[in-house]
């Protein structure tokens, strides 16, 4: 059977079309990237995520402010090291190329350089370690608390207990169809944790079923809630407002639907809310066993 020669004209046309399509796709990718960079500035908001966000949410506690400072401080060191290494590599490729060095050097050791590349990294690590340990101590050393709140992670919502006032309530996510104007989707809840501004709040976390994690980006706190164990963290919000977080530990199928909402108010509003909460969430321990028994009998 005779085999015909390939049509090189058609093949060339196909290759040309493919090349043009590739160029258009590449140009489209660059245009999309440029449009995203020139779009609205990717500035992180306060209390909740923002569209096109880059960086941390605005800090409203001393711990969050220190975390943000340490992040920027370490990034400067990283950028300087990266630029230095890149310049060193470019210089080495230019200075020691085959054209400029037809006879390669037989140097194998340089004591000064070896001492420098051992000592300098150690000094860099020390400059990072000192503020890191200072921040870690600041986070873990809880000052005298003005208020204590116990947060219990459950599948899939949070329960908040105010031991000093002896009441507890559940906090569930508001479904999208029930959101009110101004409430963010997947973050708004029916009952918010309320705390006073400029007060040290100690948060005790635990889990009722599996491991959860209590995290509020604007407060700079993130701590596991483990069944059978009490973990402790703290914050001091220096600005009134609404601040959101989420469970940050994969805890089951509805992990994405157990947000954390904390409202920071002034002392007068907090006292008013506390009086209402004591009545709204009050429980009668003498009645509860009877009610549970009746429910079980049914």
C-alpha positions as CSV (number, residue, x, y, z in Angstrom):
1,X,0.0,0.0,0.0
2,X,1.4,3.3,-1.0
3,X,1.9,5.9,1.6
4,X,1.4,9.5,0.5
5,X,3.7,12.3,1.6
6,X,2.4,14.6,4.3
7,X,0.9,17.9,3.2
8,X,3.5,20.3,4.6
9,X,1.5,23.3,3.6
10,X,-1.5,22.3,5.8
11,X,0.9,21.4,8.6
12,X,2.5,24.8,8.5
13,X,-0.9,26.5,8.6
14,X,-1.9,24.4,11.6
15,X,1.3,25.3,13.5
16,X,0.8,28.9,12.7
17,X,-2.8,28.8,14.1
18,X,-1.6,27.1,17.2
19,X,1.1,29.7,17.7
20,X,-1.3,32.5,17.4
21,X,-3.7,30.9,19.8
22,X,-0.9,30.4,22.3
23,X,0.1,34.1,22.0
24,X,-3.5,35.2,22.5
25,X,-3.9,33.0,25.6
26,X,-0.7,34.3,27.0
27,X,-1.7,37.9,26.4
28,X,-5.0,37.2,28.0
29,X,-3.4,35.8,31.1
30,X,-1.1,38.8,31.4
31,X,-4.1,41.2,30.9
32,X,-6.1,39.4,33.6
33,X,-3.1,39.5,36.0
34,X,-2.7,43.2,35.3
35,X,-6.3,43.9,35.7
36,X,-6.4,42.2,39.1
37,X,-3.3,44.2,40.2
38,X,-4.9,47.5,39.1
39,X,-8.3,46.7,40.6
40,X,-9.4,47.9,44.0
41,X,-6.6,47.9,46.5
42,X,-6.2,44.7,48.4
43,X,-6.4,46.2,51.8
44,X,-7.3,44.1,54.8
45,X,-10.3,45.3,56.8
46,X,-11.1,45.3,60.5
47,X,-12.9,42.5,62.0
48,X,-13.6,40.5,58.9
49,X,-12.1,39.5,55.5
50,X,-12.1,42.0,52.7
51,X,-12.3,41.4,48.9
52,X,-8.9,40.9,47.3
53,X,-7.4,41.0,50.8
54,X,-3.6,40.9,51.2
55,X,-2.0,40.8,54.6
56,X,-3.4,40.7,58.1
57,X,-6.7,42.2,59.2
58,X,-6.2,45.4,61.1
59,X,-4.9,44.8,64.6
60,X,-7.1,45.9,67.5
61,X,-5.2,44.2,70.4
62,X,-1.6,44.6,71.6
63,X,-0.9,41.0,70.7
64,X,-2.2,41.3,67.2
65,X,-0.2,44.5,66.7
66,X,3.0,42.8,67.8
67,X,2.3,39.8,65.5
68,X,1.9,42.2,62.6
69,X,5.2,44.0,63.5
70,X,7.1,40.7,63.8
71,X,5.7,39.6,60.4
72,X,6.9,42.8,58.7
73,X,10.2,42.7,60.5
74,X,11.0,39.2,59.4
75,X,9.9,39.9,55.9
76,X,12.4,42.7,55.6
77,X,15.2,40.3,56.7
78,X,14.0,37.8,54.1
79,X,13.9,40.3,51.3
80,X,17.4,41.6,52.1
81,X,18.8,38.0,52.2
82,X,17.1,37.1,48.9
83,X,18.3,40.2,47.2
84,X,21.9,39.7,48.5
85,X,22.0,36.0,47.3
86,X,20.5,36.9,43.9
87,X,23.1,39.7,43.4
88,X,25.9,37.3,44.5
89,X,24.8,34.7,42.0
90,X,24.6,37.2,39.2
91,X,28.0,38.5,40.0
92,X,29.5,35.0,40.2
93,X,28.0,34.1,36.8
94,X,29.4,37.2,35.2
95,X,32.8,37.4,37.0
96,X,33.6,33.7,36.8
97,X,32.2,32.8,33.4
98,X,34.3,30.7,31.0
99,X,35.0,33.7,28.8
100,X,36.6,35.6,31.6
101,X,38.3,32.6,33.3
102,X,39.5,30.2,30.6
103,X,41.7,28.6,33.3
104,X,39.5,27.8,36.3
105,X,40.7,28.5,39.8
106,X,41.8,25.6,42.0
107,X,40.9,27.3,45.2
108,X,38.9,25.0,47.5
109,X,38.9,26.8,50.9
110,X,38.7,30.3,52.3
111,X,38.8,30.5,56.0
112,X,37.4,34.0,56.2
113,X,34.5,33.3,54.0
114,X,33.7,30.0,55.9
115,X,33.7,31.8,59.2
116,X,31.5,34.6,57.9
117,X,28.9,32.3,56.4
118,X,28.7,30.5,59.7
119,X,28.6,33.5,62.0
120,X,26.4,35.8,60.0
121,X,23.4,33.3,59.8
122,X,23.7,32.7,63.5
123,X,23.5,36.5,64.2
124,X,20.5,36.7,61.8
125,X,18.7,33.9,63.6
126,X,19.4,35.6,67.0
127,X,17.8,38.9,65.7
128,X,14.7,36.9,64.8
129,X,14.6,34.7,67.9
130,X,14.8,37.6,70.4
131,X,11.5,39.4,69.4
132,X,9.9,36.0,68.6
133,X,10.4,34.7,72.2
134,X,9.3,38.1,73.6
135,X,6.1,37.9,71.6
136,X,5.5,34.3,72.7
137,X,5.9,35.2,76.3
138,X,3.5,38.1,75.9
139,X,0.9,35.8,74.3
140,X,1.2,33.0,76.9
141,X,1.5,35.2,80.1
142,X,-2.1,36.1,80.8
143,X,-2.4,39.3,82.8
144,X,-5.0,39.7,85.6
145,X,-8.4,39.2,83.8
146,X,-11.3,41.6,84.1
147,X,-13.6,39.0,82.5
148,X,-13.5,35.2,81.9
149,X,-15.4,33.5,79.1
150,X,-15.4,29.8,78.4
151,X,-15.8,28.9,74.7
152,X,-16.8,25.3,74.0
153,X,-16.6,24.0,70.4
154,X,-19.3,21.6,69.3
155,X,-20.3,20.1,66.0
156,X,-20.9,22.6,64.6
157,X,-21.4,25.7,66.7
158,X,-19.9,27.4,69.8
159,X,-21.3,27.7,73.3
160,X,-20.2,30.6,75.5
161,X,-20.2,30.5,79.3
162,X,-19.7,33.5,81.6
163,X,-18.7,31.8,84.9
164,X,-18.7,35.0,86.9
165,X,-22.3,35.7,85.9
166,X,-23.4,32.0,85.8
167,X,-25.1,31.8,82.4
168,X,-24.4,30.1,79.1
169,X,-25.7,30.3,75.5
170,X,-25.2,28.8,72.1
171,X,-24.0,30.7,69.1
172,X,-25.1,29.4,65.7
173,X,-24.4,30.7,62.2
174,X,-27.2,32.7,60.6
175,X,-28.4,31.0,57.3
176,X,-27.8,33.1,54.2
177,X,-31.6,33.5,53.6
178,X,-32.0,35.1,57.1
179,X,-29.1,37.5,56.9
180,X,-29.9,41.1,57.8
181,X,-28.3,44.1,56.1
182,X,-24.7,44.5,57.1
183,X,-24.3,40.9,58.3
184,X,-21.5,39.0,56.5
185,X,-22.3,35.7,54.9
186,X,-20.9,32.6,56.8
187,X,-19.8,34.8,59.7
188,X,-22.9,36.3,61.3
189,X,-24.4,34.4,64.3
190,X,-27.6,34.6,66.2
191,X,-26.0,35.1,69.6
192,X,-22.7,37.0,69.8
193,X,-20.1,36.9,72.5
194,X,-20.1,40.4,74.0
195,X,-17.2,41.9,75.9
196,X,-16.2,45.4,77.2
197,X,-13.6,47.5,75.4
198,X,-10.2,48.0,77.0
199,X,-10.6,45.1,79.4
200,X,-8.5,42.0,79.7
201,X,-10.7,39.0,78.6
202,X,-9.5,35.5,79.5
203,X,-10.8,32.9,77.2
204,X,-11.0,29.2,78.2
205,X,-11.4,26.8,75.3
206,X,-12.5,23.2,75.2
207,X,-14.2,20.8,72.9
208,X,-17.4,18.8,73.5
209,X,-16.8,16.2,70.8
210,X,-13.8,16.6,68.5
211,X,-10.9,19.1,68.3
212,X,-11.9,22.6,67.3
213,X,-9.9,25.9,67.2
214,X,-10.9,29.3,68.4
215,X,-9.4,32.0,66.1
216,X,-10.0,35.7,65.8
217,X,-7.5,37.3,63.3
218,X,-8.0,40.9,64.4
219,X,-7.3,39.9,68.0
220,X,-4.2,37.8,67.1
221,X,-5.5,34.7,68.9
222,X,-5.8,31.1,67.7
223,X,-5.9,28.2,70.2
224,X,-7.2,24.7,70.0
225,X,-10.4,23.6,71.8
226,X,-9.6,20.0,72.8
227,X,-12.1,17.6,74.5
228,X,-11.2,16.8,78.1
229,X,-8.7,19.7,78.3
230,X,-8.9,23.4,79.1
231,X,-6.7,25.8,77.0
232,X,-6.3,29.4,77.9
233,X,-5.7,32.6,75.9
234,X,-6.5,36.3,76.3
235,X,-7.1,39.5,74.5
236,X,-7.7,43.2,75.2
237,X,-9.7,44.8,72.4
238,X,-8.8,48.5,72.2
239,X,-11.6,49.5,69.8
240,X,-15.4,49.0,69.8
241,X,-16.9,47.0,66.9
242,X,-17.8,43.7,65.5
243,X,-15.0,41.1,65.1
244,X,-15.3,37.7,63.4
245,X,-13.4,34.5,63.3
246,X,-13.9,30.9,62.5
247,X,-13.0,27.4,63.7
248,X,-9.5,26.8,62.4
249,X,-9.3,23.0,62.9
250,X,-10.9,20.6,60.4
251,X,-13.7,19.2,62.6
252,X,-16.2,17.5,60.3
253,X,-18.5,18.1,57.4
254,X,-19.9,21.5,58.7
255,X,-16.5,22.8,59.8
256,X,-16.9,25.8,57.5
257,X,-20.2,26.8,59.2
258,X,-19.2,27.5,62.8
259,X,-18.1,31.1,62.9
260,X,-17.1,33.2,65.9
261,X,-18.6,36.6,66.4
262,X,-17.4,39.0,69.2
263,X,-19.0,42.3,69.8
264,X,-16.8,44.8,71.7
265,X,-18.9,47.6,73.4
266,X,-18.3,50.3,76.0
267,X,-18.8,49.7,79.7
268,X,-22.3,51.1,79.9
269,X,-23.6,49.0,77.0
270,X,-21.9,45.9,78.3
271,X,-23.6,46.3,81.7
272,X,-26.9,46.7,80.0
273,X,-26.3,43.6,77.9
274,X,-25.2,41.6,80.9
275,X,-28.4,42.4,82.8
276,X,-30.5,41.3,79.8
277,X,-28.3,38.1,79.2
278,X,-28.7,37.0,82.8
279,X,-32.5,37.0,82.4
280,X,-32.5,35.7,78.8
281,X,-30.0,32.8,79.3
282,X,-30.8,32.0,83.0
283,X,-31.3,28.3,83.7
284,X,-33.2,26.8,86.6
285,X,-31.1,23.8,87.8
286,X,-34.0,22.5,89.8
287,X,-36.3,22.3,86.8
288,X,-33.8,21.0,84.2
289,X,-33.6,17.4,85.4
290,X,-37.4,17.1,85.5
291,X,-37.7,18.6,82.0
292,X,-35.0,16.2,80.7
293,X,-36.7,13.2,82.3
294,X,-40.1,14.2,80.8
295,X,-38.5,14.6,77.4
296,X,-36.9,11.1,77.8
297,X,-40.2,9.5,78.7
298,X,-41.7,10.8,75.5
